[in-house]
Amino acid sequence: MSTYVYAITAASHPSLPRGMGGVGEPARPVRVLEAGGLAAVVSDAPEGLRPRRRDLLAHQAVLSEAGAAGCVLPMRFGSVAADDAAVTSVLTERAEHYRERLRALEGKVEYNVKGHHVEDAVLHRVMAENPEIRSLTEANRRSGGGGYDAKVRLGELVAAAVQAREADDAREVVHALEPYAAAVSDGPPSTGWLVNASFLVDREAAEEFVTAAEQVRKDLPHLELRINGPLPPYSFVEPGPAEPASTTAGADAGAG
């Protein structure tokens, strides 16, 4: 039977979960595999696993339990190896890499920040910043709405200004929060979001980071910001060398 991998950590980790319910219906018991001074938190992998709410929450619950007393390298939902032997083989072959990642992520959490424009607010902003847009808008108003060409020209100017403002605002958000993070990882482009970035933050500095993010929200009222965290540091778990043949353990680590 294939093996579902939740996380990798040190074998000496003080609170490795054993016996709690994991993914699947019925829930597969969680167990621990050890090799190379490391431990993998795993369970049997159910057939036909899909990202249903129940299984996503079960995956997160195992990570929360495993990470309660120390650093773990969280695997993305759906990380599956051929069997237990494939997992222990990966632990042995990648031991140095995983130990380095555990040292680098010790005491740190992830915050994900996404942002998009509030339509009316950003339109007011680009109009205030762009004399040509203001002038053309006023000319169109005086002429009862303006002709076709004038309307097209105004639309093009507004679209270009909003696009430029998106790029500027994305840079400003990241620039404002970078000083409070040990590392930054850009998330995959997503429709509707002008910024999607993850920040690796010391647990002791988490409150300071959140305060800084709230200040960004105040400074850029034409942005809707969503701050999600603290999270396991998914975006900073690098997959390392290619896995041995016949296994996918760790292949999704740190994936988008």
C-alpha positions in Angstrom: 0.0 0.0 0.0 1.2 3.5 -0.8 2.3 5.8 2.0 0.9 9.3 2.7 3.6 11.8 4.0 2.5 14.7 6.3 5.9 16.0 7.5 9.5 15.4 8.1 11.4 16.2 11.3 14.2 15.1 13.5 13.9 11.7 15.1 14.4 13.4 18.5 11.4 15.6 18.0 9.6 15.6 21.4 5.9 15.3 20.2 5.6 13.1 17.2 2.0 12.2 16.7 1.2 8.5 16.8 -2.2 6.9 16.5 -4.2 10.1 15.8 -6.5 10.0 12.8 -5.2 11.2 9.5 -6.6 11.4 5.9 -9.1 9.0 4.6 -12.6 7.7 5.5 -12.2 6.0 7.9 -9.2 8.0 9.1 -5.9 6.2 8.6 -3.9 6.0 11.8 -0.8 8.3 11.9 2.5 6.6 12.5 6.2 7.5 12.4 9.0 6.1 10.2 12.6 6.8 11.2 15.9 6.7 9.2 19.1 8.8 9.1 18.3 10.5 12.3 15.1 11.8 10.8 11.4 11.0 11.2 8.6 11.0 8.7 5.0 11.4 9.9 2.9 9.2 7.7 -0.2 7.1 7.3 -1.5 4.6 4.8 -2.7 6.5 1.7 -6.4 6.1 0.9 -7.3 5.3 -2.7 -8.8 8.1 -4.8 -7.7 10.8 -2.4 -8.9 14.3 -3.4 -8.7 17.7 -1.6 -12.0 17.3 0.3 -12.5 19.6 3.3 -12.4 16.7 5.8 -9.0 15.5 4.5 -7.5 18.9 4.2 -8.5 19.6 7.8 -7.1 16.2 8.9 -3.8 17.0 7.1 -3.6 20.3 8.9 -4.4 18.8 12.3 -1.6 16.3 12.0 0.8 19.1 11.1 -0.4 21.2 14.0 0.1 18.3 16.4 3.6 17.5 15.0 4.7 21.1 15.1 3.4 21.9 18.5 6.8 21.3 20.2 9.3 21.8 17.5 10.2 22.4 13.9 8.8 20.2 11.1 9.0 20.3 7.4 5.4 20.3 6.2 4.5 18.4 3.1 1.8 19.7 0.7 -1.5 17.9 0.8 -1.4 14.8 -1.5 2.3 13.9 -1.0 2.4 10.1 -1.5 5.2 7.6 -1.8 5.1 4.1 -3.2 5.5 2.5 0.3 7.3 2.9 3.6 10.6 1.7 2.2 10.5 4.5 -0.4 10.0 7.0 2.4 12.9 5.8 4.6 15.1 5.6 1.5 14.4 9.3 0.8 15.1 10.2 4.5 18.5 8.4 4.3 19.5 9.9 0.9 18.4 13.5 1.8 19.4 13.5 5.4 21.9 16.3 5.1 19.4 18.5 3.1 16.5 18.0 5.5 18.7 18.6 8.6 19.8 21.9 7.0 16.2 22.9 6.3 15.2 22.1 9.9 17.9 24.3 11.2 17.0 27.1 8.9 13.3 26.9 9.8 13.6 26.4 13.5 11.4 28.9 15.4 9.8 30.3 12.2 6.4 30.4 10.8 4.9 31.5 7.5 2.5 34.4 6.8 0.9 34.7 3.4 -0.2 38.1 2.2 -2.6 38.6 -0.8 -3.9 41.8 -2.1 -6.2 43.2 -4.8 -7.5 46.6 -5.6 -10.8 48.0 -4.4 -12.2 49.1 -7.8 -13.7 52.5 -6.9 -10.9 53.5 -4.6 -8.1 52.7 -7.2 -10.0 54.6 -9.9 -10.1 57.7 -7.7 -6.4 57.3 -7.0 -5.3 57.0 -10.6 -7.4 59.9 -11.5 -5.9 62.0 -8.8 -2.4 61.0 -9.9 -2.9 61.4 -13.7 -3.6 64.9 -15.1 -4.3 63.5 -18.6 -7.0 61.2 -17.3 -8.5 64.1 -15.3 -8.5 66.4 -18.3 -10.0 63.9 -20.7 -12.7 62.9 -18.1 -13.6 66.5 -17.6 -13.7 67.1 -21.4 -15.9 64.1 -21.9 -18.2 65.3 -19.1 -18.6 68.8 -20.7 -19.5 67.3 -24.1 -22.2 65.1 -22.7 -20.1 61.9 -22.3 -17.7 62.3 -25.2 -17.4 60.7 -28.6 -16.4 57.1 -29.3 -12.7 57.8 -29.8 -12.5 59.9 -26.7 -14.2 57.2 -24.6 -11.8 54.6 -26.0 -8.8 56.8 -25.3 -10.0 57.4 -21.7 -10.5 53.6 -21.2 -7.0 52.8 -22.5 -5.5 55.5 -20.2 -7.3 54.2 -17.2 -6.5 50.6 -17.8 -2.8 51.4 -18.3 -2.7 53.5 -15.1 -4.4 50.8 -13.1 -2.0 48.2 -14.4 1.0 50.4 -13.5 -0.5 51.0 -10.0 -0.9 47.2 -9.5 2.8 46.7 -10.1 3.7 49.6 -7.9 1.4 48.5 -5.1 2.7 44.9 -5.2 6.3 46.2 -4.8 5.3 48.5 -2.0 3.6 45.8 0.0 6.6 43.5 -0.2 9.0 46.3 0.4 7.1 47.4 3.6 7.1 43.8 5.0 10.5 42.5 4.0 12.3 44.0 7.0 10.1 41.9 9.3 10.8 38.6 7.6 13.8 36.3 7.3 12.8 35.4 3.7 10.2 36.1 1.1 8.7 33.7 -1.4 6.5 34.9 -4.3 3.4 32.7 -4.7 2.1 31.6 -8.1 0.3 34.2 -10.1 -3.4 34.1 -9.3 -6.3 35.8 -11.1 -7.6 38.7 -9.1 -4.5 39.2 -6.9 -1.9 41.8 -7.6 0.3 40.5 -4.8 0.6 37.0 -3.5 3.7 36.6 -1.2 4.7 34.4 1.7 7.0 35.7 4.5 9.1 33.6 6.8 8.8 35.1 10.2 10.4 34.4 13.6 7.7 33.3 16.0 8.8 35.9 18.5 8.4 38.6 15.8 5.0 37.5 14.6 3.1 40.2 16.4 5.4 42.9 15.0 4.9 41.5 11.5 1.1 41.5 11.8 1.3 45.1 13.1 3.4 46.1 10.1 0.9 44.5 7.8 -2.0 46.3 9.4 -0.1 49.6 8.8 0.3 48.7 5.1 -3.5 48.2 5.0 -4.0 51.7 6.5 -1.4 53.3 4.2 -2.9 51.8 1.0 -6.7 52.1 1.6 -7.3 51.3 -2.1 -6.0 47.8 -1.5 -7.9 44.8 0.1 -5.2 42.9 2.0 -5.7 39.4 3.3 -3.1 38.1 5.9 -3.1 34.4 6.6 -1.0 33.0 9.4 0.8 31.8 11.3 1.2 28.7 9.0 3.7 25.9 8.7 6.5 27.2 6.4 5.2 25.4 3.3 6.7 27.9 0.9 10.2 27.5 2.4 10.6 23.8 2.4 12.8 23.2 -0.6 12.4 19.8 -2.2 16.1 19.0 -2.5 17.7 16.5 -4.9 15.6 14.4 -7.2 14.0 11.5 -5.4 15.0 7.9 -6.0 13.1 5.9 -8.6 9.6 4.6 -7.7 9.0 7.3 -5.0 7.3 10.7 -4.9 8.0 11.4 -1.2 8.9 15.0 -0.8 8.3 15.8 -4.4 5.6 18.3 -3.5 7.5 19.9 -0.6 7.5 23.7 -1.0 5.5 23.5 -4.2 3.1 26.2 -5.1 
